[in-house]
Amino acid sequence: MSSSAHLIVNPAAGSAATFRESLTGAARQRGIGVHMLERGQDARLAALAAVEEGGAESLAVAGGDGSVAAVAGVAVECDLPLVVVPTGTLNHFARDLGLDLTRPLRALDAFYAGHEERRVDVGRINGRLFINNLSLGLYAQMLGDPGYRQDKLHVAQTKLQAAFSNPEPRRALRITPPDEAPLEGIIAVVVSNNPYDFARWDRLGQRHRLDTGKLQISVLDVGLLEELERLIGGTTPLGTIAAVRPPLRQWMSERLQMGAPGERVQAGVDGELITFEAPLCFSVDPGALRPPNQSEKRRFGTSRANLCPRKRPCIEFFNRLGSSPKIARVDAGPLG
């Protein structure tokens, strides 16, 4: 790892403000240049300036997944190593890289500790890079609601109710799995950079690999909402859930295209709302990003004993969905 390194810090993200002084001090002790983003400043532009004007030969970013994705885009374009310092709220990408989220400053050790580089994939939509996933449908609608940040639960409930009563948004998410008929009742689509684990509740939403060279496409049918309503209302016994038609469909591919040409589509890209013009063209860049191998090989999970009893029926529901052989998982292979 080169000594000509530059750290981009987003102090508005997660715990970055708490670590501001210690992070700056630790970086400077290691000879790393530091740029603290001002409110509204673009992390991508700051990273470009660090390379073009500051001569940075490696980059680091401290912030949430949105900031990480912005700086990662520059690292990919310039073929530079990237160190991720997990100071965001959720730190999805850092977690899946195997970093110790409880000690974010340890990530800076990669600049002098001789860590070997690894190669991981990035996804793209219409050329724009994403590191985690892109969501269409319900989640994008939630992100676009002005009240989402203040009252996420209320907004989620409102959007879910609308999904029941208004079929029009489902038509916009029309998608065709490989070698199958088009799906008409879709309320959410998630396109992920490498596969997420849906098979076990204690590993839900984790990626065990970032180098498969594949996108995971997951689509959710409105039937899941209807089944959840019956489950919560007590009209569907847990023992009969396995017989319910599968609402979650998944397959792997290197490319995906969807959407009517010219249509404006809102999408949640690594947690940020962005509008694209269809058709939406998804692809993956295998091994495009060069983070150091700092995996702690930690196991993150949720103890069933610590769960609220009212949540257990829903957890049993998702566990059954994940273990049911009726969930469609199709490997589409290379396209085009």
FINU-335603 format. One record per residue (C-alpha): residue in one letter; x, y, z. Coordinates in Angstrom, 1 decimal, padded with zeros to 4 digits. Layout:
% residues N
+------+--------+--------+--------+
: code :     px :     py :     pz :
+------+--------+--------+--------+
:    A :      X :      Y :      Z :
...
+------+--------+--------+--------+
% end
This chain:
% residues 336
+------+--------+--------+--------+
: code :     px :     py :     pz :
+------+--------+--------+--------+
:    M :  000.0 :  000.0 :  000.0 :
:    S :  001.5 :  003.3 : -001.1 :
:    S :  002.4 :  006.0 :  001.5 :
:    S :  000.8 :  008.6 : -000.8 :
:    A : -002.6 :  008.0 :  000.7 :
:    H : -005.6 :  010.3 :  001.2 :
:    L : -008.6 :  009.9 :  003.5 :
:    I : -012.1 :  011.4 :  002.7 :
:    V : -014.2 :  011.8 :  005.8 :
:    N : -017.9 :  012.4 :  005.8 :
:    P : -018.6 :  013.8 :  009.4 :
:    A : -022.3 :  013.7 :  008.9 :
:    A : -022.4 :  009.9 :  008.6 :
:    G : -023.2 :  007.7 :  011.5 :
:    S : -020.4 :  007.8 :  014.1 :
:    A : -018.0 :  009.8 :  012.0 :
:    A : -018.5 :  012.9 :  014.1 :
:    T : -017.7 :  011.0 :  017.3 :
:    F : -014.4 :  009.7 :  015.8 :
:    R : -013.6 :  013.0 :  014.1 :
:    E : -010.6 :  014.0 :  016.2 :
:    S : -009.2 :  010.5 :  016.8 :
:    L : -009.7 :  009.6 :  013.2 :
:    T : -007.9 :  012.7 :  011.9 :
:    G : -005.1 :  012.1 :  014.4 :
:    A : -004.7 :  008.5 :  013.6 :
:    A : -004.5 :  009.2 :  009.9 :
:    R : -001.9 :  012.0 :  010.2 :
:    Q :  000.2 :  009.8 :  012.4 :
:    R :  000.3 :  007.4 :  009.5 :
:    G :  001.2 :  010.1 :  007.0 :
:    I : -002.3 :  010.0 :  005.4 :
:    G : -003.7 :  013.2 :  004.1 :
:    V : -007.2 :  014.0 :  005.4 :
:    H : -010.1 :  015.9 :  003.7 :
:    M : -013.1 :  016.6 :  005.9 :
:    L : -016.2 :  017.0 :  003.8 :
:    E : -018.2 :  020.2 :  004.3 :
:    R : -022.0 :  020.0 :  004.3 :
:    G : -023.3 :  019.2 :  000.8 :
:    Q : -019.8 :  018.6 : -000.6 :
:    D : -019.5 :  015.7 : -003.1 :
:    A : -017.3 :  012.9 : -001.9 :
:    R : -016.6 :  011.8 : -005.4 :
:    L : -015.3 :  015.3 : -006.4 :
:    A : -013.1 :  015.4 : -003.2 :
:    A : -011.6 :  012.0 : -004.1 :
:    L : -010.9 :  013.1 : -007.7 :
:    A : -009.2 :  016.2 : -006.4 :
:    A : -007.1 :  014.1 : -004.0 :
:    V : -005.9 :  012.0 : -007.0 :
:    E : -005.5 :  014.7 : -009.7 :
:    E : -004.3 :  017.6 : -007.5 :
:    G : -002.9 :  015.8 : -004.4 :
:    G : -001.2 :  012.9 : -006.2 :
:    A : -002.9 :  010.3 : -004.1 :
:    E : -001.9 :  006.7 : -005.0 :
:    S : -004.4 :  005.1 : -002.6 :
:    L : -007.7 :  006.3 : -001.2 :
:    A : -009.6 :  005.8 :  002.1 :
:    V : -013.1 :  006.8 :  003.0 :
:    A : -014.8 :  007.1 :  006.4 :
:    G : -018.5 :  007.4 :  006.2 :
:    G : -021.7 :  005.5 :  005.2 :
:    D : -022.3 :  003.3 :  002.2 :
:    G : -023.2 :  006.3 :  000.0 :
:    S : -019.8 :  008.0 :  000.7 :
:    V : -018.0 :  004.7 :  000.3 :
:    A : -019.7 :  004.1 : -003.1 :
:    A : -018.8 :  007.6 : -004.3 :
:    V : -015.1 :  007.2 : -003.4 :
:    A : -015.1 :  003.6 : -004.7 :
:    G : -016.1 :  004.9 : -008.1 :
:    V : -013.0 :  007.0 : -008.3 :
:    A : -010.8 :  004.2 : -007.0 :
:    V : -012.2 :  001.9 : -009.8 :
:    E : -011.7 :  004.5 : -012.5 :
:    C : -008.1 :  005.3 : -011.4 :
:    D : -007.3 :  001.7 : -010.5 :
:    L : -006.3 :  002.6 : -007.0 :
:    P : -006.5 :  000.7 : -003.7 :
:    L : -009.4 :  001.6 : -001.4 :
:    V : -009.5 :  001.4 :  002.4 :
:    V : -012.9 :  001.5 :  004.0 :
:    V : -013.2 :  003.0 :  007.5 :
:    P : -016.6 :  001.9 :  008.9 :
:    T : -018.1 :  005.0 :  010.5 :
:    G : -021.5 :  005.0 :  008.9 :
:    T : -024.8 :  004.0 :  010.4 :
:    L : -025.2 :  000.5 :  008.9 :
:    N : -021.8 : -000.1 :  007.2 :
:    H : -023.1 : -002.9 :  005.0 :
:    F : -020.2 : -003.0 :  002.6 :
:    A : -017.6 : -002.8 :  005.4 :
:    R : -019.3 : -005.7 :  007.2 :
:    D : -019.4 : -007.8 :  004.1 :
:    L : -015.7 : -007.1 :  003.6 :
:    G : -015.2 : -008.6 :  007.1 :
:    L : -014.1 : -005.5 :  008.9 :
:    D : -014.4 : -005.1 :  012.7 :
:    L : -017.2 : -002.6 :  012.9 :
:    T : -016.6 : -002.0 :  016.7 :
:    R : -013.0 : -000.7 :  016.1 :
:    P : -013.2 :  001.4 :  012.9 :
:    L : -009.8 :  003.1 :  013.3 :
:    R : -008.1 : -000.3 :  012.9 :
:    A : -008.9 : -000.1 :  009.2 :
:    L : -006.2 :  002.5 :  008.8 :
:    D : -003.6 : -000.1 :  009.7 :
:    A : -003.9 : -001.3 :  006.1 :
:    F : -001.7 :  001.5 :  005.0 :
:    Y :  001.4 :  000.2 :  006.9 :
:    A :  000.7 : -003.3 :  008.0 :
:    G :  001.4 : -005.0 :  004.7 :
:    H : -002.1 : -006.3 :  004.1 :
:    E : -002.5 : -008.1 :  000.8 :
:    E : -005.0 : -006.7 : -001.6 :
:    R : -008.1 : -008.5 : -002.7 :
:    R : -010.3 : -008.0 : -005.7 :
:    V : -014.0 : -007.5 : -005.3 :
:    D : -016.9 : -006.8 : -007.7 :
:    V : -019.0 : -003.7 : -008.1 :
:    G : -022.4 : -003.4 : -009.8 :
:    R : -023.5 : -000.8 : -012.3 :
:    I : -026.9 :  000.6 : -013.4 :
:    N : -026.8 :  002.6 : -016.6 :
:    G : -023.0 :  003.0 : -015.9 :
:    R : -023.4 :  004.3 : -012.3 :
:    L : -021.5 :  002.2 : -009.8 :
:    F : -023.1 :  000.6 : -006.7 :
:    I : -021.4 : -001.5 : -004.0 :
:    N : -024.3 : -003.1 : -002.2 :
:    N : -027.7 : -003.1 : -004.0 :
:    L : -030.3 : -001.2 : -005.9 :
:    S : -034.0 : -001.2 : -004.9 :
:    L : -037.0 : -000.5 : -007.1 :
:    G : -040.6 : -000.3 : -005.9 :
:    L : -041.5 : -000.1 : -002.2 :
:    Y : -038.1 :  000.9 : -000.8 :
:    A : -037.5 :  003.5 : -003.4 :
:    Q : -041.0 :  004.9 : -002.7 :
:    M : -040.2 :  005.1 :  001.0 :
:    L : -036.9 :  006.9 :  000.4 :
:    G : -038.8 :  009.5 : -001.8 :
:    D : -041.3 :  010.3 :  000.9 :
:    P : -040.4 :  013.6 :  002.8 :
:    G : -041.4 :  012.0 :  006.1 :
:    Y : -039.3 :  008.9 :  005.8 :
:    R : -036.3 :  010.0 :  007.9 :
:    Q : -038.6 :  011.2 :  010.7 :
:    D : -041.1 :  008.3 :  010.8 :
:    K : -039.9 :  005.3 :  008.9 :
:    L : -042.5 :  003.0 :  010.3 :
:    H : -045.5 :  005.1 :  009.4 :
:    V : -044.2 :  005.7 :  005.9 :
:    A : -043.5 :  002.0 :  005.4 :
:    Q : -047.1 :  001.1 :  006.6 :
:    T : -048.5 :  003.7 :  004.2 :
:    K : -046.6 :  002.4 :  001.2 :
:    L : -047.5 : -001.2 :  002.0 :
:    Q : -051.2 : -000.4 :  002.2 :
:    A : -050.9 :  001.4 : -001.2 :
:    A : -049.2 : -001.8 : -002.6 :
:    F : -052.4 : -003.7 : -001.7 :
:    S : -054.9 : -001.2 : -003.1 :
:    N : -053.2 :  000.2 : -006.2 :
:    P : -051.9 : -002.3 : -008.9 :
:    E : -050.5 :  000.4 : -011.1 :
:    P : -046.9 :  000.5 : -009.6 :
:    R : -046.7 : -003.2 : -010.0 :
:    R : -046.9 : -002.9 : -013.8 :
:    A : -043.9 : -000.6 : -013.8 :
:    L : -041.9 : -003.4 : -012.2 :
:    R : -042.8 : -006.0 : -014.7 :
:    I : -039.8 : -008.4 : -015.0 :
:    T : -039.2 : -011.7 : -016.8 :
:    P : -037.1 : -014.4 : -015.1 :
:    P : -034.9 : -016.6 : -017.4 :
:    D : -037.0 : -019.0 : -019.4 :
:    E : -040.3 : -018.0 : -017.7 :
:    A : -043.3 : -015.9 : -018.3 :
:    P : -043.3 : -012.2 : -017.1 :
:    L : -044.2 : -011.6 : -013.5 :
:    E : -047.0 : -009.1 : -013.1 :
:    G : -047.6 : -008.7 : -009.4 :
:    I : -044.1 : -007.5 : -008.3 :
:    I : -044.0 : -004.8 : -005.6 :
:    A : -040.2 : -004.7 : -005.1 :
:    V : -037.1 : -005.6 : -007.0 :
:    V : -033.6 : -005.7 : -005.5 :
:    V : -030.5 : -006.1 : -007.7 :
:    S : -027.5 : -006.9 : -005.5 :
:    N : -023.8 : -006.8 : -006.1 :
:    N : -023.2 : -010.6 : -005.3 :
:    P : -025.7 : -012.7 : -003.5 :
:    Y : -027.3 : -011.9 : -000.1 :
:    D : -028.1 : -014.7 :  002.3 :
:    F : -031.9 : -015.2 :  002.6 :
:    A : -031.8 : -018.7 :  003.9 :
:    R : -031.3 : -018.0 :  007.6 :
:    W : -032.7 : -015.2 :  009.8 :
:    D : -029.5 : -014.8 :  011.8 :
:    R : -027.6 : -014.2 :  008.5 :
:    L : -030.3 : -012.3 :  006.7 :
:    G : -028.9 : -009.5 :  004.5 :
:    Q : -025.3 : -010.6 :  004.6 :
:    R : -023.0 : -011.5 :  001.7 :
:    H : -020.4 : -014.2 :  002.2 :
:    R : -018.6 : -013.4 : -001.1 :
:    L : -018.0 : -010.3 : -003.1 :
:    D : -016.2 : -011.9 : -006.0 :
:    T : -018.6 : -014.2 : -007.8 :
:    G : -018.9 : -011.9 : -010.8 :
:    K : -022.7 : -012.1 : -010.6 :
:    L : -025.7 : -010.0 : -009.7 :
:    Q : -028.5 : -011.4 : -007.6 :
:    I : -031.9 : -010.4 : -008.7 :
:    S : -034.7 : -010.8 : -006.1 :
:    V : -038.3 : -010.0 : -006.7 :
:    L : -041.1 : -009.9 : -004.2 :
:    D : -044.7 : -010.7 : -005.1 :
:    V : -047.7 : -009.0 : -003.5 :
:    G : -048.7 : -012.4 : -002.2 :
:    L : -046.1 : -012.1 :  000.5 :
:    L : -047.9 : -009.1 :  002.0 :
:    E : -051.2 : -011.0 :  001.8 :
:    E : -049.7 : -014.0 :  003.6 :
:    L : -048.1 : -011.9 :  006.2 :
:    E : -051.4 : -010.2 :  006.9 :
:    R : -053.1 : -013.6 :  007.4 :
:    L : -050.2 : -014.8 :  009.5 :
:    I : -050.2 : -011.8 :  011.8 :
:    G : -054.0 : -011.9 :  012.0 :
:    G : -053.8 : -015.5 :  013.1 :
:    T : -055.9 : -016.9 :  010.2 :
:    T : -052.9 : -018.9 :  008.8 :
:    P : -051.4 : -021.6 :  011.1 :
:    L : -047.6 : -021.7 :  011.0 :
:    G : -047.7 : -025.3 :  010.0 :
:    T : -049.4 : -024.5 :  006.7 :
:    I : -046.9 : -021.9 :  005.5 :
:    A : -044.7 : -024.2 :  003.5 :
:    A : -047.7 : -024.9 :  001.2 :
:    V : -048.1 : -021.2 :  000.3 :
:    R : -046.9 : -020.3 : -003.2 :
:    P : -043.4 : -018.7 : -002.9 :
:    P : -043.5 : -014.9 : -003.0 :
:    L : -039.7 : -014.5 : -003.3 :
:    R : -038.0 : -015.4 : -006.5 :
:    Q : -034.2 : -015.1 : -007.1 :
:    W : -031.7 : -015.8 : -009.8 :
:    M : -028.2 : -014.9 : -010.6 :
:    S : -027.0 : -013.2 : -013.8 :
:    E : -024.2 : -011.0 : -015.1 :
:    R : -026.7 : -008.6 : -016.8 :
:    L : -030.3 : -007.4 : -016.5 :
:    Q : -032.4 : -005.0 : -018.5 :
:    M : -035.9 : -003.8 : -017.6 :
:    G : -038.2 : -000.8 : -017.9 :
:    A : -040.0 :  000.9 : -020.9 :
:    P : -037.7 :  003.2 : -022.9 :
:    G : -038.0 :  006.8 : -021.8 :
:    E : -039.8 :  006.0 : -018.5 :
:    R : -038.4 :  007.8 : -015.4 :
:    V : -037.7 :  005.4 : -012.6 :
:    Q : -036.8 :  006.1 : -009.0 :
:    A : -034.3 :  003.8 : -007.4 :
:    G : -032.7 :  003.4 : -004.0 :
:    V : -029.0 :  003.1 : -004.9 :
:    D : -026.9 :  002.1 : -001.8 :
:    G : -029.6 :  003.8 :  000.3 :
:    E : -029.8 :  007.0 : -001.8 :
:    L : -032.7 :  008.0 : -004.0 :
:    I : -031.7 :  008.5 : -007.6 :
:    T : -033.9 :  008.9 : -010.8 :
:    F : -032.9 :  007.0 : -013.9 :
:    E : -034.3 :  006.9 : -017.5 :
:    A : -035.3 :  003.5 : -018.7 :
:    P : -034.3 :  001.1 : -019.9 :
:    L : -032.4 :  000.2 : -016.8 :
:    C : -029.3 : -001.7 : -017.7 :
:    F : -027.6 : -003.6 : -014.9 :
:    S : -024.1 : -005.2 : -015.1 :
:    V : -021.3 : -006.2 : -012.8 :
:    D : -017.6 : -005.4 : -013.0 :
:    P : -015.7 : -008.4 : -011.7 :
:    G : -012.7 : -007.7 : -009.5 :
:    A : -012.8 : -003.9 : -010.2 :
:    L : -012.2 : -002.7 : -006.6 :
:    R : -009.0 : -003.2 : -004.7 :
:    P : -009.5 : -003.2 : -000.9 :
:    P : -006.9 : -004.7 :  001.4 :
:    N : -007.7 : -008.1 :  002.9 :
:    Q : -008.5 : -007.1 :  006.5 :
:    S : -011.2 : -009.7 :  007.2 :
:    E : -011.7 : -010.4 :  010.9 :
:    K : -013.7 : -013.5 :  010.0 :
:    R : -016.2 : -012.4 :  012.6 :
:    R : -019.7 : -014.0 :  012.7 :
:    F : -022.5 : -011.6 :  013.1 :
:    G : -025.9 : -013.0 :  014.0 :
:    T : -029.1 : -012.5 :  015.9 :
:    S : -029.9 : -014.7 :  018.9 :
:    R : -033.4 : -016.2 :  018.8 :
:    A : -033.5 : -016.0 :  022.5 :
:    N : -033.2 : -012.2 :  022.5 :
:    L : -036.0 : -011.7 :  020.0 :
:    C : -039.3 : -010.1 :  021.0 :
:    P : -042.0 : -012.9 :  021.2 :
:    R : -044.3 : -011.0 :  018.9 :
:    K : -041.6 : -011.1 :  016.2 :
:    R : -041.2 : -014.8 :  016.3 :
:    P : -044.1 : -015.8 :  014.0 :
:    C : -042.7 : -013.5 :  011.3 :
:    I : -039.3 : -014.9 :  011.8 :
:    E : -040.6 : -018.4 :  011.5 :
:    F : -042.3 : -017.3 :  008.3 :
:    F : -039.1 : -016.0 :  006.7 :
:    N : -037.2 : -019.0 :  007.9 :
:    R : -039.6 : -021.2 :  006.2 :
:    L : -039.4 : -019.1 :  003.0 :
:    G : -035.7 : -019.4 :  003.1 :
:    S : -035.6 : -023.2 :  003.6 :
:    S : -038.4 : -024.0 :  001.2 :
:    P : -037.4 : -025.6 : -002.0 :
:    K : -040.2 : -023.8 : -003.7 :
:    I : -038.3 : -020.5 : -003.7 :
:    A : -037.1 : -020.1 : -007.3 :
:    R : -033.3 : -019.7 : -007.6 :
:    V : -032.2 : -019.9 : -011.2 :
:    D : -028.6 : -019.4 : -012.5 :
:    A : -029.1 : -017.5 : -015.8 :
:    G : -025.4 : -017.6 : -016.6 :
:    P : -023.8 : -015.0 : -018.9 :
:    L : -026.1 : -012.9 : -021.0 :
:    G : -025.0 : -011.3 : -024.2 :
+------+--------+--------+--------+
% end
